[in-house]
Amino acid sequence: ALSRIGGARAREALVLALGRPDGLARAEAAEALGRLGGPGAREALATVLTRDPDEDLRTAAAKALARLGGVEASRLLKQAANEDPDDDTRQAVKKALSIATAACMSSV
């Protein structure tokens, strides 16, 4: 719901939700940040992707970054696709990277 409202306050609330203990709420916040975008969204998702211990949340962050797109998102996804410690997460990140790459190619 916050991503539909939009704006800086919604984005701030979603970034804060990434730090909550509830895994489902965190994944939903990552997904919503991917829809909302804006200042701070990419950075917050990058932090989750590269540092969070929860594999499902890293996967959600990868999908959200792919949705946001851009050179920096692609770079982060490439890095995670090669370095994430979990095999399933690496595969999910590779899929997200292919989606982000296809989106970049179709916009050219």
Phi, psi and chi 1 to 4 in degrees:
 res  aa     phi    psi   chi1   chi2   chi3   chi4
   1 ALA       -  -37.7      -      -      -      -
   2 LEU   -63.6  -34.1  -75.3  172.8      -      -
   3 SER   -69.4  -26.2   67.2      -      -      -
   4 ARG   -75.3  -31.0  -73.5 -173.6 -138.1  124.0
   5 ILE   -72.2  -45.2  -64.4  168.2      -      -
   6 GLY    77.3 -175.7      -      -      -      -
   7 GLY    88.9  171.4      -      -      -      -
   8 ALA   -64.0  -38.8      -      -      -      -
   9 ARG   -66.0  -41.3  -76.5 -167.5  155.2  178.4
  10 ALA   -63.6  -43.9      -      -      -      -
  11 ARG   -61.0  -44.7 -164.3  171.0   15.1  -95.2
  12 GLU   -60.4  -42.5  -70.7  169.9   16.9      -
  13 ALA   -63.8  -39.6      -      -      -      -
  14 LEU   -68.3  -40.3  -69.0  168.4      -      -
  15 VAL   -62.3  -42.5  168.8      -      -      -
  16 LEU   -62.8  -38.0  -72.6  173.9      -      -
  17 ALA   -64.5  -24.2      -      -      -      -
  18 LEU   -62.5  -22.3  -69.7  173.5      -      -
  19 GLY   -95.2    1.1      -      -      -      -
  20 ARG   -70.7  159.5  -65.1 -176.0   54.1  128.9
  21 PRO   -75.6  -21.9   19.1  -25.3      -      -
  22 ASP   -75.9  111.8  178.4   -2.7      -      -
  23 GLY   -59.8  -40.7      -      -      -      -
  24 LEU   -65.7  -42.9 -179.6   58.4      -      -
  25 ALA   -62.5  -37.8      -      -      -      -
  26 ARG   -66.4  -44.0  -64.2  171.2   76.6 -152.0
  27 ALA   -64.8  -40.2      -      -      -      -
  28 GLU   -65.7  -36.2  -71.4  173.8   -8.6      -
  29 ALA   -65.5  -41.4      -      -      -      -
  30 ALA   -62.0  -45.7      -      -      -      -
  31 GLU   -60.0  -44.2 -177.1 -179.0  -35.9      -
  32 ALA   -65.4  -37.7      -      -      -      -
  33 LEU   -63.8  -34.6  -85.2  172.2      -      -
  34 GLY   -65.2  -32.2      -      -      -      -
  35 ARG   -78.7  -38.1  -74.8 -167.3  -55.3  -87.8
  36 LEU   -79.5  -44.7 -176.1   59.8      -      -
  37 GLY    63.8 -154.7      -      -      -      -
  38 GLY    91.5  178.8      -      -      -      -
  39 PRO   -57.7  129.1  -20.5   29.5      -      -
  40 GLY    89.5  -19.4      -      -      -      -
  41 ALA   -65.5  -49.8      -      -      -      -
  42 ARG   -61.7  -41.4 -172.3  172.2  -80.8  111.4
  43 GLU   -65.2  -42.7  -67.1   81.2    1.8      -
  44 ALA   -64.0  -42.7      -      -      -      -
  45 LEU   -67.7  -36.3  -68.1  167.1      -      -
  46 ALA   -62.9  -40.2      -      -      -      -
  47 THR   -62.5  -44.1  -61.7      -      -      -
  48 VAL   -62.1  -47.2  169.2      -      -      -
  49 LEU   -59.8  -38.3  179.3   65.3      -      -
  50 THR   -96.4  -15.6   58.5      -      -      -
  51 ARG  -128.9  -15.4  -63.5 -174.9 -172.7  156.2
  52 ASP   -78.0  138.6 -160.7  -79.8      -      -
  53 PRO   -75.6  -14.9   25.0  -31.4      -      -
  54 ASP   -85.2  114.2 -175.9  -40.1      -      -
  55 GLU   -60.9  -41.2  -65.9   91.8   -2.7      -
  56 ASP   -64.6  -37.2  -67.2  -28.3      -      -
  57 LEU   -70.3  -38.4 -174.2   57.6      -      -
  58 ARG   -62.5  -38.2  -69.0 -164.1  -50.7  -87.8
  59 THR   -63.9  -44.4  -63.3      -      -      -
  60 ALA   -62.2  -40.0      -      -      -      -
  61 ALA   -65.2  -38.5      -      -      -      -
  62 ALA   -62.6  -44.8      -      -      -      -
  63 LYS   -63.2  -40.2  -69.1  175.9 -177.5  176.9
  64 ALA   -66.6  -41.5      -      -      -      -
  65 LEU   -63.5  -39.3  -79.7  166.5      -      -
  66 ALA   -61.4  -39.2      -      -      -      -
  67 ARG   -64.9  -39.8 -176.4  179.1 -163.5  136.3
  68 LEU   -68.6  -36.2  -68.9  174.0      -      -
  69 GLY    69.9 -171.0      -      -      -      -
  70 GLY   100.7  164.2      -      -      -      -
  71 VAL   -63.6  -45.2  173.7      -      -      -
  72 GLU   -64.9  -40.6 -178.9   62.7   12.0      -
  73 ALA   -62.0  -43.9      -      -      -      -
  74 SER   -62.3  -41.0  -67.0      -      -      -
  75 ARG   -61.9  -45.1 -174.5 -169.5   68.6   74.0
  76 LEU   -64.2  -41.5  -70.7  163.1      -      -
  77 LEU   -65.6  -41.3  -69.7  167.6      -      -
  78 LYS   -59.7  -44.7 -108.7 -176.5 -125.9 -174.1
  79 GLN   -61.9  -47.1 -179.7 -179.8  -12.1      -
  80 ALA   -66.2  -34.3      -      -      -      -
  81 ALA   -63.1  -27.5      -      -      -      -
  82 ASN   -95.1  -25.8  -68.4  -41.7      -      -
  83 GLU  -115.6  -13.1  -63.3  176.6    5.2      -
  84 ASP   -59.9  137.1 -165.4  -81.9      -      -
  85 PRO   -71.4  -14.9   22.5  -29.9      -      -
  86 ASP  -104.2  127.4 -179.5   70.7      -      -
  87 ASP   -58.6  -46.6  -69.7  -25.6      -      -
  88 ASP   -64.1  -39.0  -68.4  -23.6      -      -
  89 THR   -66.5  -42.1  -56.2      -      -      -
  90 ARG   -58.9  -41.4  -83.4 -164.5  -48.5  -85.0
  91 GLN   -64.7  -42.1  -68.6  -54.5  -49.6      -
  92 ALA   -64.9  -38.4      -      -      -      -
  93 VAL   -66.8  -39.9  171.4      -      -      -
  94 LYS   -61.4  -39.5  -72.8  176.7 -176.0  176.6
  95 LYS   -65.0  -44.2 -176.0  175.4  179.4 -179.4
  96 ALA   -61.8  -40.0      -      -      -      -
  97 LEU   -63.1  -40.6  177.9   59.0      -      -
  98 SER   -65.8  -35.7   69.5      -      -      -
  99 ILE   -67.1  -44.2  -69.5  167.0      -      -
 100 ALA   -63.6  -40.2      -      -      -      -
 101 THR   -66.2  -43.6  -57.9      -      -      -
 102 ALA   -62.2  -39.2      -      -      -      -
 103 ALA   -65.5  -39.5      -      -      -      -
 104 CYS   -65.7  -40.4  -77.1      -      -      -
 105 MET   -67.6  -36.1  -62.1  -57.7  -78.8      -
 106 SER   -75.0  -18.4   68.8      -      -      -
 107 SER   -88.8   -4.6   68.0      -      -      -
 108 VAL   -84.3      -  173.5      -      -      -
